[in-house]
Amino acid sequence: MPEPTEQDIRDRAHRLWERAGKPEGREDEFWQAAEQELRNEDKSDPKRTPDTL
């Protein structure tokens, strides 16, 4: 899987923000959490091989 796009991160951050009760002033926190989750998903992809790293 390629690097997450800005839209992928935005969508995930929005879902995380909603689940947390839509707190104000924590946009950066949710953006970083979303980006990290997406990057971690990529690393755990069972289809990854040394050729696709």
PDB file of N, CA, C and O in Angstrom:
ATOM      1  N   MET A   1       0.843  -1.174   0.000  1.00  0.00           N
ATOM      2  CA  MET A   1       0.000   0.000   0.000  1.00  0.00           C
ATOM      3  C   MET A   1       0.888   1.237   0.000  1.00  0.00           C
ATOM      4  O   MET A   1       1.838   1.319   0.779  1.00  0.00           O
ATOM      5  N   PRO A   2       0.591   2.182  -0.854  1.00  0.00           N
ATOM      6  CA  PRO A   2       1.397   3.410  -0.879  1.00  0.00           C
ATOM      7  C   PRO A   2       1.150   4.253   0.368  1.00  0.00           C
ATOM      8  O   PRO A   2       0.269   3.954   1.173  1.00  0.00           O
ATOM      9  N   GLU A   3       1.926   5.285   0.508  1.00  0.00           N
ATOM     10  CA  GLU A   3       1.754   6.206   1.634  1.00  0.00           C
ATOM     11  C   GLU A   3       0.302   6.683   1.673  1.00  0.00           C
ATOM     12  O   GLU A   3      -0.315   6.880   0.626  1.00  0.00           O
ATOM     13  N   PRO A   4      -0.243   6.869   2.877  1.00  0.00           N
ATOM     14  CA  PRO A   4      -1.620   7.365   2.958  1.00  0.00           C
ATOM     15  C   PRO A   4      -1.714   8.773   2.366  1.00  0.00           C
ATOM     16  O   PRO A   4      -0.818   9.599   2.541  1.00  0.00           O
ATOM     17  N   THR A   5      -2.802   9.021   1.673  1.00  0.00           N
ATOM     18  CA  THR A   5      -3.002  10.348   1.094  1.00  0.00           C
ATOM     19  C   THR A   5      -3.529  11.298   2.154  1.00  0.00           C
ATOM     20  O   THR A   5      -3.964  10.876   3.226  1.00  0.00           O
ATOM     21  N   GLU A   6      -3.486  12.567   1.846  1.00  0.00           N
ATOM     22  CA  GLU A   6      -4.020  13.564   2.766  1.00  0.00           C
ATOM     23  C   GLU A   6      -5.508  13.302   3.023  1.00  0.00           C
ATOM     24  O   GLU A   6      -5.989  13.479   4.142  1.00  0.00           O
ATOM     25  N   GLN A   7      -6.225  12.885   1.990  1.00  0.00           N
ATOM     26  CA  GLN A   7      -7.652  12.597   2.155  1.00  0.00           C
ATOM     27  C   GLN A   7      -7.860  11.376   3.047  1.00  0.00           C
ATOM     28  O   GLN A   7      -8.777  11.368   3.868  1.00  0.00           O
ATOM     29  N   ASP A   8      -7.029  10.349   2.901  1.00  0.00           N
ATOM     30  CA  ASP A   8      -7.118   9.170   3.771  1.00  0.00           C
ATOM     31  C   ASP A   8      -6.945   9.583   5.238  1.00  0.00           C
ATOM     32  O   ASP A   8      -7.706   9.161   6.109  1.00  0.00           O
ATOM     33  N   ILE A   9      -5.945  10.402   5.485  1.00  0.00           N
ATOM     34  CA  ILE A   9      -5.653  10.852   6.843  1.00  0.00           C
ATOM     35  C   ILE A   9      -6.801  11.699   7.370  1.00  0.00           C
ATOM     36  O   ILE A   9      -7.227  11.532   8.512  1.00  0.00           O
ATOM     37  N   ARG A  10      -7.297  12.600   6.546  1.00  0.00           N
ATOM     38  CA  ARG A  10      -8.400  13.465   6.945  1.00  0.00           C
ATOM     39  C   ARG A  10      -9.628  12.646   7.334  1.00  0.00           C
ATOM     40  O   ARG A  10     -10.259  12.913   8.356  1.00  0.00           O
ATOM     41  N   ASP A  11      -9.964  11.648   6.514  1.00  0.00           N
ATOM     42  CA  ASP A  11     -11.134  10.809   6.791  1.00  0.00           C
ATOM     43  C   ASP A  11     -10.959  10.042   8.098  1.00  0.00           C
ATOM     44  O   ASP A  11     -11.881   9.980   8.911  1.00  0.00           O
ATOM     45  N   ARG A  12      -9.774   9.456   8.305  1.00  0.00           N
ATOM     46  CA  ARG A  12      -9.529   8.690   9.523  1.00  0.00           C
ATOM     47  C   ARG A  12      -9.538   9.616  10.740  1.00  0.00           C
ATOM     48  O   ARG A  12     -10.107   9.273  11.777  1.00  0.00           O
ATOM     49  N   ALA A  13      -8.916  10.773  10.618  1.00  0.00           N
ATOM     50  CA  ALA A  13      -8.881  11.723  11.738  1.00  0.00           C
ATOM     51  C   ALA A  13     -10.297  12.155  12.107  1.00  0.00           C
ATOM     52  O   ALA A  13     -10.617  12.299  13.287  1.00  0.00           O
ATOM     53  N   HIS A  14     -11.128  12.356  11.119  1.00  0.00           N
ATOM     54  CA  HIS A  14     -12.515  12.756  11.389  1.00  0.00           C
ATOM     55  C   HIS A  14     -13.255  11.661  12.149  1.00  0.00           C
ATOM     56  O   HIS A  14     -13.985  11.948  13.098  1.00  0.00           O
ATOM     57  N   ARG A  15     -13.071  10.415  11.739  1.00  0.00           N
ATOM     58  CA  ARG A  15     -13.723   9.309  12.451  1.00  0.00           C
ATOM     59  C   ARG A  15     -13.219   9.214  13.891  1.00  0.00           C
ATOM     60  O   ARG A  15     -14.011   9.006  14.811  1.00  0.00           O
ATOM     61  N   LEU A  16     -11.913   9.366  14.091  1.00  0.00           N
ATOM     62  CA  LEU A  16     -11.357   9.326  15.446  1.00  0.00           C
ATOM     63  C   LEU A  16     -11.919  10.463  16.299  1.00  0.00           C
ATOM     64  O   LEU A  16     -12.252  10.265  17.467  1.00  0.00           O
ATOM     65  N   TRP A  17     -12.020  11.636  15.717  1.00  0.00           N
ATOM     66  CA  TRP A  17     -12.547  12.816  16.401  1.00  0.00           C
ATOM     67  C   TRP A  17     -14.004  12.593  16.800  1.00  0.00           C
ATOM     68  O   TRP A  17     -14.406  12.930  17.914  1.00  0.00           O
ATOM     69  N   GLU A  18     -14.791  12.026  15.888  1.00  0.00           N
ATOM     70  CA  GLU A  18     -16.196  11.747  16.202  1.00  0.00           C
ATOM     71  C   GLU A  18     -16.310  10.740  17.346  1.00  0.00           C
ATOM     72  O   GLU A  18     -17.109  10.926  18.264  1.00  0.00           O
ATOM     73  N   ARG A  19     -15.508   9.672  17.289  1.00  0.00           N
ATOM     74  CA  ARG A  19     -15.550   8.648  18.339  1.00  0.00           C
ATOM     75  C   ARG A  19     -15.157   9.206  19.702  1.00  0.00           C
ATOM     76  O   ARG A  19     -15.618   8.718  20.734  1.00  0.00           O
ATOM     77  N   ALA A  20     -14.305  10.229  19.702  1.00  0.00           N
ATOM     78  CA  ALA A  20     -13.839  10.827  20.953  1.00  0.00           C
ATOM     79  C   ALA A  20     -14.823  11.867  21.490  1.00  0.00           C
ATOM     80  O   ALA A  20     -14.557  12.494  22.515  1.00  0.00           O
ATOM     81  N   GLY A  21     -15.940  12.052  20.819  1.00  0.00           N
ATOM     82  CA  GLY A  21     -16.940  13.005  21.290  1.00  0.00           C
ATOM     83  C   GLY A  21     -16.798  14.397  20.724  1.00  0.00           C
ATOM     84  O   GLY A  21     -17.362  15.346  21.268  1.00  0.00           O
ATOM     85  N   LYS A  22     -16.057  14.539  19.642  1.00  0.00           N
ATOM     86  CA  LYS A  22     -15.879  15.803  18.922  1.00  0.00           C
ATOM     87  C   LYS A  22     -15.294  16.928  19.784  1.00  0.00           C
ATOM     88  O   LYS A  22     -15.833  18.034  19.812  1.00  0.00           O
ATOM     89  N   PRO A  23     -14.193  16.645  20.485  1.00  0.00           N
ATOM     90  CA  PRO A  23     -13.586  17.692  21.322  1.00  0.00           C
ATOM     91  C   PRO A  23     -12.959  18.790  20.460  1.00  0.00           C
ATOM     92  O   PRO A  23     -12.453  18.528  19.369  1.00  0.00           O
ATOM     93  N   GLU A  24     -13.001  19.999  20.960  1.00  0.00           N
ATOM     94  CA  GLU A  24     -12.432  21.135  20.228  1.00  0.00           C
ATOM     95  C   GLU A  24     -10.953  21.307  20.556  1.00  0.00           C
ATOM     96  O   GLU A  24     -10.500  20.968  21.649  1.00  0.00           O
ATOM     97  N   GLY A  25     -10.217  21.836  19.593  1.00  0.00           N
ATOM     98  CA  GLY A  25      -8.831  22.213  19.821  1.00  0.00           C
ATOM     99  C   GLY A  25      -7.821  21.078  19.818  1.00  0.00           C
ATOM    100  O   GLY A  25      -6.689  21.260  20.267  1.00  0.00           O
ATOM    101  N   ARG A  26      -8.209  19.910  19.320  1.00  0.00           N
ATOM    102  CA  ARG A  26      -7.276  18.768  19.326  1.00  0.00           C
ATOM    103  C   ARG A  26      -7.063  18.215  17.922  1.00  0.00           C
ATOM    104  O   ARG A  26      -6.790  17.028  17.744  1.00  0.00           O
ATOM    105  N   GLU A  27      -7.192  19.092  16.926  1.00  0.00           N
ATOM    106  CA  GLU A  27      -7.086  18.660  15.537  1.00  0.00           C
ATOM    107  C   GLU A  27      -5.759  17.988  15.233  1.00  0.00           C
ATOM    108  O   GLU A  27      -5.721  16.955  14.566  1.00  0.00           O
ATOM    109  N   ASP A  28      -4.677  18.567  15.719  1.00  0.00           N
ATOM    110  CA  ASP A  28      -3.348  18.005  15.448  1.00  0.00           C
ATOM    111  C   ASP A  28      -3.202  16.610  16.046  1.00  0.00           C
ATOM    112  O   ASP A  28      -2.608  15.720  15.437  1.00  0.00           O
ATOM    113  N   GLU A  29      -3.747  16.433  17.232  1.00  0.00           N
ATOM    114  CA  GLU A  29      -3.677  15.133  17.896  1.00  0.00           C
ATOM    115  C   GLU A  29      -4.366  14.053  17.062  1.00  0.00           C
ATOM    116  O   GLU A  29      -3.819  12.966  16.876  1.00  0.00           O
ATOM    117  N   PHE A  30      -5.556  14.352  16.565  1.00  0.00           N
ATOM    118  CA  PHE A  30      -6.289  13.372  15.774  1.00  0.00           C
ATOM    119  C   PHE A  30      -5.636  13.150  14.412  1.00  0.00           C
ATOM    120  O   PHE A  30      -5.638  12.032  13.898  1.00  0.00           O
ATOM    121  N   TRP A  31      -5.085  14.196  13.834  1.00  0.00           N
ATOM    122  CA  TRP A  31      -4.389  14.060  12.542  1.00  0.00           C
ATOM    123  C   TRP A  31      -3.194  13.117  12.706  1.00  0.00           C
ATOM    124  O   TRP A  31      -3.002  12.203  11.904  1.00  0.00           O
ATOM    125  N   GLN A  32      -2.397  13.345  13.747  1.00  0.00           N
ATOM    126  CA  GLN A  32      -1.210  12.512  13.973  1.00  0.00           C
ATOM    127  C   GLN A  32      -1.585  11.068  14.276  1.00  0.00           C
ATOM    128  O   GLN A  32      -0.933  10.139  13.801  1.00  0.00           O
ATOM    129  N   ALA A  33      -2.638  10.881  15.069  1.00  0.00           N
ATOM    130  CA  ALA A  33      -3.084   9.522  15.392  1.00  0.00           C
ATOM    131  C   ALA A  33      -3.556   8.805  14.132  1.00  0.00           C
ATOM    132  O   ALA A  33      -3.248   7.631  13.926  1.00  0.00           O
ATOM    133  N   ALA A  34      -4.299   9.509  13.296  1.00  0.00           N
ATOM    134  CA  ALA A  34      -4.804   8.909  12.061  1.00  0.00           C
ATOM    135  C   ALA A  34      -3.658   8.540  11.132  1.00  0.00           C
ATOM    136  O   ALA A  34      -3.638   7.451  10.558  1.00  0.00           O
ATOM    137  N   GLU A  35      -2.715   9.443  10.989  1.00  0.00           N
ATOM    138  CA  GLU A  35      -1.570   9.176  10.120  1.00  0.00           C
ATOM    139  C   GLU A  35      -0.788   7.965  10.612  1.00  0.00           C
ATOM    140  O   GLU A  35      -0.389   7.116   9.816  1.00  0.00           O
ATOM    141  N   GLN A  36      -0.570   7.883  11.916  1.00  0.00           N
ATOM    142  CA  GLN A  36       0.170   6.757  12.483  1.00  0.00           C
ATOM    143  C   GLN A  36      -0.584   5.447  12.283  1.00  0.00           C
ATOM    144  O   GLN A  36       0.016   4.437  11.915  1.00  0.00           O
ATOM    145  N   GLU A  37      -1.886   5.456  12.521  1.00  0.00           N
ATOM    146  CA  GLU A  37      -2.685   4.245  12.320  1.00  0.00           C
ATOM    147  C   GLU A  37      -2.580   3.756  10.881  1.00  0.00           C
ATOM    148  O   GLU A  37      -2.384   2.566  10.635  1.00  0.00           O
ATOM    149  N   LEU A  38      -2.710   4.673   9.938  1.00  0.00           N
ATOM    150  CA  LEU A  38      -2.651   4.284   8.530  1.00  0.00           C
ATOM    151  C   LEU A  38      -1.278   3.736   8.160  1.00  0.00           C
ATOM    152  O   LEU A  38      -1.179   2.760   7.418  1.00  0.00           O
ATOM    153  N   ARG A  39      -0.237   4.348   8.663  1.00  0.00           N
ATOM    154  CA  ARG A  39       1.118   3.852   8.382  1.00  0.00           C
ATOM    155  C   ARG A  39       1.338   2.481   9.021  1.00  0.00           C
ATOM    156  O   ARG A  39       1.989   1.623   8.425  1.00  0.00           O
ATOM    157  N   ASN A  40       0.806   2.264  10.219  1.00  0.00           N
ATOM    158  CA  ASN A  40       0.945   0.974  10.888  1.00  0.00           C
ATOM    159  C   ASN A  40       0.164  -0.110  10.161  1.00  0.00           C
ATOM    160  O   ASN A  40       0.613  -1.254  10.089  1.00  0.00           O
ATOM    161  N   GLU A  41      -0.988   0.232   9.626  1.00  0.00           N
ATOM    162  CA  GLU A  41      -1.755  -0.739   8.847  1.00  0.00           C
ATOM    163  C   GLU A  41      -0.946  -1.210   7.657  1.00  0.00           C
ATOM    164  O   GLU A  41      -0.955  -2.393   7.319  1.00  0.00           O
ATOM    165  N   ASP A  42      -0.249  -0.286   7.023  1.00  0.00           N
ATOM    166  CA  ASP A  42       0.567  -0.620   5.861  1.00  0.00           C
ATOM    167  C   ASP A  42       1.662  -1.600   6.261  1.00  0.00           C
ATOM    168  O   ASP A  42       1.943  -2.540   5.518  1.00  0.00           O
ATOM    169  N   LYS A  43       2.279  -1.402   7.408  1.00  0.00           N
ATOM    170  CA  LYS A  43       3.369  -2.268   7.848  1.00  0.00           C
ATOM    171  C   LYS A  43       2.888  -3.657   8.204  1.00  0.00           C
ATOM    172  O   LYS A  43       3.648  -4.621   8.109  1.00  0.00           O
ATOM    173  N   SER A  44       1.625  -3.775   8.616  1.00  0.00           N
ATOM    174  CA  SER A  44       1.119  -5.082   9.015  1.00  0.00           C
ATOM    175  C   SER A  44       0.407  -5.804   7.882  1.00  0.00           C
ATOM    176  O   SER A  44      -0.168  -6.871   8.099  1.00  0.00           O
ATOM    177  N   ASP A  45       0.435  -5.250   6.695  1.00  0.00           N
ATOM    178  CA  ASP A  45      -0.218  -5.865   5.541  1.00  0.00           C
ATOM    179  C   ASP A  45       0.454  -7.199   5.231  1.00  0.00           C
ATOM    180  O   ASP A  45       1.646  -7.226   4.923  1.00  0.00           O
ATOM    181  N   PRO A  46      -0.284  -8.305   5.305  1.00  0.00           N
ATOM    182  CA  PRO A  46       0.329  -9.627   5.068  1.00  0.00           C
ATOM    183  C   PRO A  46       0.804  -9.819   3.634  1.00  0.00           C
ATOM    184  O   PRO A  46       1.568 -10.744   3.358  1.00  0.00           O
ATOM    185  N   LYS A  47       0.373  -8.979   2.735  1.00  0.00           N
ATOM    186  CA  LYS A  47       0.798  -9.107   1.339  1.00  0.00           C
ATOM    187  C   LYS A  47       2.148  -8.476   1.087  1.00  0.00           C
ATOM    188  O   LYS A  47       2.698  -8.608  -0.006  1.00  0.00           O
ATOM    189  N   ARG A  48       2.696  -7.785   2.088  1.00  0.00           N
ATOM    190  CA  ARG A  48       3.986  -7.147   1.907  1.00  0.00           C
ATOM    191  C   ARG A  48       5.090  -8.187   1.848  1.00  0.00           C
ATOM    192  O   ARG A  48       5.102  -9.140   2.628  1.00  0.00           O
ATOM    193  N   THR A  49       5.990  -8.003   0.944  1.00  0.00           N
ATOM    194  CA  THR A  49       7.147  -8.864   0.817  1.00  0.00           C
ATOM    195  C   THR A  49       8.371  -7.966   0.757  1.00  0.00           C
ATOM    196  O   THR A  49       8.225  -6.753   0.606  1.00  0.00           O
ATOM    197  N   PRO A  50       9.566  -8.516   0.868  1.00  0.00           N
ATOM    198  CA  PRO A  50      10.753  -7.650   0.763  1.00  0.00           C
ATOM    199  C   PRO A  50      10.774  -6.860  -0.550  1.00  0.00           C
ATOM    200  O   PRO A  50      11.350  -5.774  -0.602  1.00  0.00           O
ATOM    201  N   ASP A  51      10.167  -7.378  -1.590  1.00  0.00           N
ATOM    202  CA  ASP A  51      10.150  -6.654  -2.863  1.00  0.00           C
ATOM    203  C   ASP A  51       9.237  -5.442  -2.835  1.00  0.00           C
ATOM    204  O   ASP A  51       9.410  -4.521  -3.633  1.00  0.00           O
ATOM    205  N   THR A  52       8.256  -5.426  -1.919  1.00  0.00           N
ATOM    206  CA  THR A  52       7.309  -4.309  -1.896  1.00  0.00           C
ATOM    207  C   THR A  52       7.582  -3.332  -0.775  1.00  0.00           C
ATOM    208  O   THR A  52       6.802  -2.402  -0.574  1.00  0.00           O
ATOM    209  N   LEU A  53       8.661  -3.512  -0.042  1.00  0.00           N
ATOM    210  CA  LEU A  53       8.960  -2.618   1.069  1.00  0.00           C
ATOM    211  C   LEU A  53       9.457  -1.292   0.580  1.00  0.00           C
ATOM    212  O   LEU A  53       9.759  -0.411   1.386  1.00  0.00           O
TER     213      LEU A  53
END
